[in-house]
Amino acid sequence: MFKKIINAFIDHPVLTSIFAADFFILLFHRPPFLFSLAMLGGLMAMCMYFGQKLALFKD
């Protein structure tokens, strides 16, 4: 399972870097409220994309 996740992150380097930057900005900085809502929405969209791509629990 972890190997599948790591391979998905390696296969999509641009999305992985955006995901990591967005996550760490939201975690360690306090952006303005509306900007943080937009970033959280983007983070959720990337999580759903990676979840659909991986389909970890399909089989």
PDB file with one MODEL, atoms N, CA, C and O in Angstrom:
MODEL        1
ATOM      1  N   MET A   1       0.815  -1.185   0.000  1.00  0.00           N
ATOM      2  CA  MET A   1       0.000   0.000   0.000  1.00  0.00           C
ATOM      3  C   MET A   1       0.867   1.262   0.000  1.00  0.00           C
ATOM      4  O   MET A   1       0.608   2.186  -0.771  1.00  0.00           O
ATOM      5  N   PHE A   2       1.900   1.310   0.861  1.00  0.00           N
ATOM      6  CA  PHE A   2       2.749   2.492   0.909  1.00  0.00           C
ATOM      7  C   PHE A   2       3.559   2.639  -0.368  1.00  0.00           C
ATOM      8  O   PHE A   2       3.826   3.755  -0.814  1.00  0.00           O
ATOM      9  N   LYS A   3       3.952   1.514  -0.959  1.00  0.00           N
ATOM     10  CA  LYS A   3       4.704   1.565  -2.212  1.00  0.00           C
ATOM     11  C   LYS A   3       3.839   2.157  -3.320  1.00  0.00           C
ATOM     12  O   LYS A   3       4.339   2.907  -4.158  1.00  0.00           O
ATOM     13  N   LYS A   4       2.558   1.830  -3.333  1.00  0.00           N
ATOM     14  CA  LYS A   4       1.630   2.365  -4.327  1.00  0.00           C
ATOM     15  C   LYS A   4       1.467   3.871  -4.150  1.00  0.00           C
ATOM     16  O   LYS A   4       1.394   4.606  -5.135  1.00  0.00           O
ATOM     17  N   ILE A   5       1.409   4.332  -2.914  1.00  0.00           N
ATOM     18  CA  ILE A   5       1.273   5.767  -2.642  1.00  0.00           C
ATOM     19  C   ILE A   5       2.535   6.518  -3.068  1.00  0.00           C
ATOM     20  O   ILE A   5       2.454   7.566  -3.709  1.00  0.00           O
ATOM     21  N   ILE A   6       3.688   5.982  -2.711  1.00  0.00           N
ATOM     22  CA  ILE A   6       4.965   6.620  -3.080  1.00  0.00           C
ATOM     23  C   ILE A   6       5.120   6.656  -4.587  1.00  0.00           C
ATOM     24  O   ILE A   6       5.572   7.665  -5.129  1.00  0.00           O
ATOM     25  N   ASN A   7       4.759   5.584  -5.283  1.00  0.00           N
ATOM     26  CA  ASN A   7       4.852   5.566  -6.743  1.00  0.00           C
ATOM     27  C   ASN A   7       3.914   6.588  -7.374  1.00  0.00           C
ATOM     28  O   ASN A   7       4.264   7.200  -8.382  1.00  0.00           O
ATOM     29  N   ALA A   8       2.729   6.783  -6.801  1.00  0.00           N
ATOM     30  CA  ALA A   8       1.803   7.793  -7.324  1.00  0.00           C
ATOM     31  C   ALA A   8       2.375   9.192  -7.126  1.00  0.00           C
ATOM     32  O   ALA A   8       2.239  10.042  -8.006  1.00  0.00           O
ATOM     33  N   PHE A   9       3.012   9.443  -5.987  1.00  0.00           N
ATOM     34  CA  PHE A   9       3.631  10.747  -5.766  1.00  0.00           C
ATOM     35  C   PHE A   9       4.799  10.970  -6.712  1.00  0.00           C
ATOM     36  O   PHE A   9       5.001  12.092  -7.179  1.00  0.00           O
ATOM     37  N   ILE A  10       5.569   9.939  -7.004  1.00  0.00           N
ATOM     38  CA  ILE A  10       6.698  10.063  -7.927  1.00  0.00           C
ATOM     39  C   ILE A  10       6.210  10.263  -9.352  1.00  0.00           C
ATOM     40  O   ILE A  10       6.837  10.997 -10.116  1.00  0.00           O
ATOM     41  N   ASP A  11       5.110   9.629  -9.726  1.00  0.00           N
ATOM     42  CA  ASP A  11       4.582   9.750 -11.085  1.00  0.00           C
ATOM     43  C   ASP A  11       3.978  11.124 -11.364  1.00  0.00           C
ATOM     44  O   ASP A  11       3.890  11.527 -12.524  1.00  0.00           O
ATOM     45  N   HIS A  12       3.565  11.845 -10.339  1.00  0.00           N
ATOM     46  CA  HIS A  12       2.958  13.173 -10.484  1.00  0.00           C
ATOM     47  C   HIS A  12       3.745  14.195  -9.665  1.00  0.00           C
ATOM     48  O   HIS A  12       3.264  14.639  -8.622  1.00  0.00           O
ATOM     49  N   PRO A  13       4.949  14.580 -10.116  1.00  0.00           N
ATOM     50  CA  PRO A  13       5.791  15.456  -9.281  1.00  0.00           C
ATOM     51  C   PRO A  13       5.235  16.869  -9.101  1.00  0.00           C
ATOM     52  O   PRO A  13       5.421  17.467  -8.042  1.00  0.00           O
ATOM     53  N   VAL A  14       4.562  17.409 -10.108  1.00  0.00           N
ATOM     54  CA  VAL A  14       4.029  18.769  -9.979  1.00  0.00           C
ATOM     55  C   VAL A  14       2.897  18.799  -8.952  1.00  0.00           C
ATOM     56  O   VAL A  14       2.861  19.678  -8.092  1.00  0.00           O
ATOM     57  N   LEU A  15       1.979  17.845  -9.042  1.00  0.00           N
ATOM     58  CA  LEU A  15       0.884  17.787  -8.079  1.00  0.00           C
ATOM     59  C   LEU A  15       1.388  17.489  -6.677  1.00  0.00           C
ATOM     60  O   LEU A  15       0.845  18.002  -5.699  1.00  0.00           O
ATOM     61  N   THR A  16       2.417  16.668  -6.575  1.00  0.00           N
ATOM     62  CA  THR A  16       2.983  16.355  -5.265  1.00  0.00           C
ATOM     63  C   THR A  16       3.610  17.591  -4.629  1.00  0.00           C
ATOM     64  O   THR A  16       3.434  17.829  -3.434  1.00  0.00           O
ATOM     65  N   SER A  17       4.336  18.373  -5.414  1.00  0.00           N
ATOM     66  CA  SER A  17       4.961  19.571  -4.858  1.00  0.00           C
ATOM     67  C   SER A  17       3.908  20.610  -4.471  1.00  0.00           C
ATOM     68  O   SER A  17       4.054  21.278  -3.448  1.00  0.00           O
ATOM     69  N   ILE A  18       2.850  20.757  -5.274  1.00  0.00           N
ATOM     70  CA  ILE A  18       1.770  21.677  -4.917  1.00  0.00           C
ATOM     71  C   ILE A  18       1.064  21.198  -3.650  1.00  0.00           C
ATOM     72  O   ILE A  18       0.752  21.995  -2.765  1.00  0.00           O
ATOM     73  N   PHE A  19       0.817  19.893  -3.573  1.00  0.00           N
ATOM     74  CA  PHE A  19       0.170  19.310  -2.403  1.00  0.00           C
ATOM     75  C   PHE A  19       1.002  19.553  -1.141  1.00  0.00           C
ATOM     76  O   PHE A  19       0.468  19.974  -0.115  1.00  0.00           O
ATOM     77  N   ALA A  20       2.303  19.287  -1.218  1.00  0.00           N
ATOM     78  CA  ALA A  20       3.166  19.448  -0.050  1.00  0.00           C
ATOM     79  C   ALA A  20       3.271  20.921   0.362  1.00  0.00           C
ATOM     80  O   ALA A  20       3.196  21.241   1.548  1.00  0.00           O
ATOM     81  N   ALA A  21       3.443  21.811  -0.615  1.00  0.00           N
ATOM     82  CA  ALA A  21       3.549  23.240  -0.295  1.00  0.00           C
ATOM     83  C   ALA A  21       2.255  23.749   0.328  1.00  0.00           C
ATOM     84  O   ALA A  21       2.287  24.482   1.317  1.00  0.00           O
ATOM     85  N   ASP A  22       1.122  23.366  -0.241  1.00  0.00           N
ATOM     86  CA  ASP A  22      -0.173  23.789   0.285  1.00  0.00           C
ATOM     87  C   ASP A  22      -0.387  23.267   1.704  1.00  0.00           C
ATOM     88  O   ASP A  22      -0.851  24.001   2.577  1.00  0.00           O
ATOM     89  N   PHE A  23      -0.054  22.020   1.925  1.00  0.00           N
ATOM     90  CA  PHE A  23      -0.219  21.415   3.243  1.00  0.00           C
ATOM     91  C   PHE A  23       0.641  22.112   4.292  1.00  0.00           C
ATOM     92  O   PHE A  23       0.163  22.422   5.383  1.00  0.00           O
ATOM     93  N   PHE A  24       1.913  22.359   3.963  1.00  0.00           N
ATOM     94  CA  PHE A  24       2.803  22.973   4.945  1.00  0.00           C
ATOM     95  C   PHE A  24       2.482  24.450   5.181  1.00  0.00           C
ATOM     96  O   PHE A  24       2.670  24.949   6.290  1.00  0.00           O
ATOM     97  N   ILE A  25       2.005  25.149   4.162  1.00  0.00           N
ATOM     98  CA  ILE A  25       1.583  26.539   4.377  1.00  0.00           C
ATOM     99  C   ILE A  25       0.389  26.580   5.321  1.00  0.00           C
ATOM    100  O   ILE A  25       0.340  27.403   6.235  1.00  0.00           O
ATOM    101  N   LEU A  26      -0.573  25.690   5.098  1.00  0.00           N
ATOM    102  CA  LEU A  26      -1.734  25.670   5.993  1.00  0.00           C
ATOM    103  C   LEU A  26      -1.373  25.191   7.392  1.00  0.00           C
ATOM    104  O   LEU A  26      -1.995  25.608   8.369  1.00  0.00           O
ATOM    105  N   LEU A  27      -0.383  24.326   7.499  1.00  0.00           N
ATOM    106  CA  LEU A  27      -0.008  23.769   8.792  1.00  0.00           C
ATOM    107  C   LEU A  27       0.812  24.746   9.635  1.00  0.00           C
ATOM    108  O   LEU A  27       0.571  24.872  10.836  1.00  0.00           O
ATOM    109  N   PHE A  28       1.780  25.439   9.024  1.00  0.00           N
ATOM    110  CA  PHE A  28       2.729  26.235   9.792  1.00  0.00           C
ATOM    111  C   PHE A  28       2.510  27.742   9.724  1.00  0.00           C
ATOM    112  O   PHE A  28       3.065  28.473  10.544  1.00  0.00           O
ATOM    113  N   HIS A  29       1.721  28.224   8.776  1.00  0.00           N
ATOM    114  CA  HIS A  29       1.468  29.660   8.663  1.00  0.00           C
ATOM    115  C   HIS A  29      -0.011  29.919   8.875  1.00  0.00           C
ATOM    116  O   HIS A  29      -0.835  29.008   8.783  1.00  0.00           O
ATOM    117  N   ARG A  30      -0.331  31.145   9.152  1.00  0.00           N
ATOM    118  CA  ARG A  30      -1.730  31.533   9.338  1.00  0.00           C
ATOM    119  C   ARG A  30      -2.128  32.466   8.196  1.00  0.00           C
ATOM    120  O   ARG A  30      -2.095  33.685   8.365  1.00  0.00           O
ATOM    121  N   PRO A  31      -2.510  31.911   7.017  1.00  0.00           N
ATOM    122  CA  PRO A  31      -2.929  32.795   5.925  1.00  0.00           C
ATOM    123  C   PRO A  31      -4.279  33.434   6.239  1.00  0.00           C
ATOM    124  O   PRO A  31      -4.987  32.972   7.134  1.00  0.00           O
ATOM    125  N   PRO A  32      -4.642  34.486   5.515  1.00  0.00           N
ATOM    126  CA  PRO A  32      -5.972  35.084   5.719  1.00  0.00           C
ATOM    127  C   PRO A  32      -7.087  34.051   5.519  1.00  0.00           C
ATOM    128  O   PRO A  32      -6.916  33.053   4.820  1.00  0.00           O
ATOM    129  N   PHE A  33      -8.214  34.317   6.143  1.00  0.00           N
ATOM    130  CA  PHE A  33      -9.290  33.326   6.208  1.00  0.00           C
ATOM    131  C   PHE A  33      -9.771  32.882   4.823  1.00  0.00           C
ATOM    132  O   PHE A  33      -9.854  31.681   4.566  1.00  0.00           O
ATOM    133  N   LEU A  34     -10.085  33.807   3.939  1.00  0.00           N
ATOM    134  CA  LEU A  34     -10.603  33.433   2.617  1.00  0.00           C
ATOM    135  C   LEU A  34      -9.546  32.696   1.797  1.00  0.00           C
ATOM    136  O   LEU A  34      -9.863  31.749   1.078  1.00  0.00           O
ATOM    137  N   PHE A  35      -8.300  33.129   1.906  1.00  0.00           N
ATOM    138  CA  PHE A  35      -7.218  32.445   1.197  1.00  0.00           C
ATOM    139  C   PHE A  35      -7.024  31.032   1.740  1.00  0.00           C
ATOM    140  O   PHE A  35      -6.767  30.100   0.978  1.00  0.00           O
ATOM    141  N   SER A  36      -7.145  30.877   3.038  1.00  0.00           N
ATOM    142  CA  SER A  36      -6.990  29.539   3.615  1.00  0.00           C
ATOM    143  C   SER A  36      -8.142  28.626   3.213  1.00  0.00           C
ATOM    144  O   SER A  36      -7.939  27.423   3.045  1.00  0.00           O
ATOM    145  N   LEU A  37      -9.351  29.174   3.054  1.00  0.00           N
ATOM    146  CA  LEU A  37     -10.471  28.364   2.557  1.00  0.00           C
ATOM    147  C   LEU A  37     -10.225  27.903   1.124  1.00  0.00           C
ATOM    148  O   LEU A  37     -10.513  26.756   0.779  1.00  0.00           O
ATOM    149  N   ALA A  38      -9.693  28.797   0.288  1.00  0.00           N
ATOM    150  CA  ALA A  38      -9.371  28.421  -1.092  1.00  0.00           C
ATOM    151  C   ALA A  38      -8.279  27.360  -1.119  1.00  0.00           C
ATOM    152  O   ALA A  38      -8.351  26.411  -1.900  1.00  0.00           O
ATOM    153  N   MET A  39      -7.265  27.517  -0.268  1.00  0.00           N
ATOM    154  CA  MET A  39      -6.182  26.530  -0.206  1.00  0.00           C
ATOM    155  C   MET A  39      -6.694  25.194   0.314  1.00  0.00           C
ATOM    156  O   MET A  39      -6.282  24.141  -0.171  1.00  0.00           O
ATOM    157  N   LEU A  40      -7.580  25.230   1.286  1.00  0.00           N
ATOM    158  CA  LEU A  40      -8.153  23.995   1.810  1.00  0.00           C
ATOM    159  C   LEU A  40      -8.989  23.292   0.745  1.00  0.00           C
ATOM    160  O   LEU A  40      -8.967  22.065   0.645  1.00  0.00           O
ATOM    161  N   GLY A  41      -9.721  24.061  -0.043  1.00  0.00           N
ATOM    162  CA  GLY A  41     -10.478  23.480  -1.147  1.00  0.00           C
ATOM    163  C   GLY A  41      -9.570  22.821  -2.173  1.00  0.00           C
ATOM    164  O   GLY A  41      -9.870  21.734  -2.667  1.00  0.00           O
ATOM    165  N   GLY A  42      -8.466  23.476  -2.492  1.00  0.00           N
ATOM    166  CA  GLY A  42      -7.485  22.884  -3.417  1.00  0.00           C
ATOM    167  C   GLY A  42      -6.863  21.629  -2.846  1.00  0.00           C
ATOM    168  O   GLY A  42      -6.641  20.656  -3.566  1.00  0.00           O
ATOM    169  N   LEU A  43      -6.582  21.648  -1.558  1.00  0.00           N
ATOM    170  CA  LEU A  43      -6.009  20.472  -0.903  1.00  0.00           C
ATOM    171  C   LEU A  43      -6.986  19.297  -0.928  1.00  0.00           C
ATOM    172  O   LEU A  43      -6.587  18.156  -1.164  1.00  0.00           O
ATOM    173  N   MET A  44      -8.250  19.575  -0.686  1.00  0.00           N
ATOM    174  CA  MET A  44      -9.265  18.519  -0.738  1.00  0.00           C
ATOM    175  C   MET A  44      -9.418  17.967  -2.151  1.00  0.00           C
ATOM    176  O   MET A  44      -9.587  16.761  -2.330  1.00  0.00           O
ATOM    177  N   ALA A  45      -9.358  18.837  -3.154  1.00  0.00           N
ATOM    178  CA  ALA A  45      -9.468  18.388  -4.550  1.00  0.00           C
ATOM    179  C   ALA A  45      -8.293  17.480  -4.911  1.00  0.00           C
ATOM    180  O   ALA A  45      -8.477  16.463  -5.580  1.00  0.00           O
ATOM    181  N   MET A  46      -7.088  17.843  -4.470  1.00  0.00           N
ATOM    182  CA  MET A  46      -5.928  16.992  -4.755  1.00  0.00           C
ATOM    183  C   MET A  46      -6.027  15.668  -4.012  1.00  0.00           C
ATOM    184  O   MET A  46      -5.642  14.631  -4.552  1.00  0.00           O
ATOM    185  N   CYS A  47      -6.534  15.683  -2.788  1.00  0.00           N
ATOM    186  CA  CYS A  47      -6.721  14.433  -2.039  1.00  0.00           C
ATOM    187  C   CYS A  47      -7.705  13.517  -2.750  1.00  0.00           C
ATOM    188  O   CYS A  47      -7.485  12.309  -2.841  1.00  0.00           O
ATOM    189  N   MET A  48      -8.792  14.098  -3.253  1.00  0.00           N
ATOM    190  CA  MET A  48      -9.771  13.276  -3.970  1.00  0.00           C
ATOM    191  C   MET A  48      -9.190  12.748  -5.278  1.00  0.00           C
ATOM    192  O   MET A  48      -9.477  11.617  -5.669  1.00  0.00           O
ATOM    193  N   TYR A  49      -8.374  13.561  -5.959  1.00  0.00           N
ATOM    194  CA  TYR A  49      -7.739  13.108  -7.203  1.00  0.00           C
ATOM    195  C   TYR A  49      -6.797  11.938  -6.934  1.00  0.00           C
ATOM    196  O   TYR A  49      -6.845  10.920  -7.623  1.00  0.00           O
ATOM    197  N   PHE A  50      -5.937  12.094  -5.923  1.00  0.00           N
ATOM    198  CA  PHE A  50      -5.008  11.008  -5.597  1.00  0.00           C
ATOM    199  C   PHE A  50      -5.756   9.773  -5.110  1.00  0.00           C
ATOM    200  O   PHE A  50      -5.349   8.651  -5.411  1.00  0.00           O
ATOM    201  N   GLY A  51      -6.828   9.957  -4.373  1.00  0.00           N
ATOM    202  CA  GLY A  51      -7.623   8.823  -3.922  1.00  0.00           C
ATOM    203  C   GLY A  51      -8.255   8.074  -5.080  1.00  0.00           C
ATOM    204  O   GLY A  51      -8.300   6.844  -5.074  1.00  0.00           O
ATOM    205  N   GLN A  52      -8.744   8.807  -6.075  1.00  0.00           N
ATOM    206  CA  GLN A  52      -9.331   8.167  -7.249  1.00  0.00           C
ATOM    207  C   GLN A  52      -8.262   7.481  -8.086  1.00  0.00           C
ATOM    208  O   GLN A  52      -8.486   6.390  -8.611  1.00  0.00           O
ATOM    209  N   LYS A  53      -7.106   8.111  -8.213  1.00  0.00           N
ATOM    210  CA  LYS A  53      -6.015   7.521  -8.994  1.00  0.00           C
ATOM    211  C   LYS A  53      -5.481   6.242  -8.355  1.00  0.00           C
ATOM    212  O   LYS A  53      -5.180   5.273  -9.053  1.00  0.00           O
ATOM    213  N   LEU A  54      -5.364   6.240  -7.027  1.00  0.00           N
ATOM    214  CA  LEU A  54      -4.762   5.101  -6.344  1.00  0.00           C
ATOM    215  C   LEU A  54      -5.728   3.934  -6.196  1.00  0.00           C
ATOM    216  O   LEU A  54      -5.344   2.786  -6.424  1.00  0.00           O
ATOM    217  N   ALA A  55      -6.961   4.202  -5.823  1.00  0.00           N
ATOM    218  CA  ALA A  55      -7.973   3.168  -5.580  1.00  0.00           C
ATOM    219  C   ALA A  55      -7.375   2.049  -4.719  1.00  0.00           C
ATOM    220  O   ALA A  55      -7.334   0.890  -5.131  1.00  0.00           O
ATOM    221  N   LEU A  56      -6.909   2.417  -3.512  1.00  0.00           N
ATOM    222  CA  LEU A  56      -6.169   1.506  -2.658  1.00  0.00           C
ATOM    223  C   LEU A  56      -7.000   0.295  -2.206  1.00  0.00           C
ATOM    224  O   LEU A  56      -6.474  -0.813  -2.107  1.00  0.00           O
ATOM    225  N   PHE A  57      -8.256   0.500  -1.941  1.00  0.00           N
ATOM    226  CA  PHE A  57      -9.053  -0.575  -1.359  1.00  0.00           C
ATOM    227  C   PHE A  57     -10.001  -1.214  -2.375  1.00  0.00           C
ATOM    228  O   PHE A  57     -11.000  -1.824  -1.993  1.00  0.00           O
ATOM    229  N   LYS A  58      -9.694  -1.077  -3.658  1.00  0.00           N
ATOM    230  CA  LYS A  58     -10.552  -1.662  -4.676  1.00  0.00           C
ATOM    231  C   LYS A  58     -10.453  -3.176  -4.679  1.00  0.00           C
ATOM    232  O   LYS A  58     -11.467  -3.868  -4.772  1.00  0.00           O
ATOM    233  N   ASP A  59      -9.266  -3.683  -4.581  1.00  0.00           N
ATOM    234  CA  ASP A  59      -9.053  -5.158  -4.562  1.00  0.00           C
ATOM    235  C   ASP A  59      -8.312  -5.589  -3.332  1.00  0.00           C
ATOM    236  O   ASP A  59      -8.050  -6.779  -3.155  1.00  0.00           O
TER     237      ASP A  59
ENDMDL
END
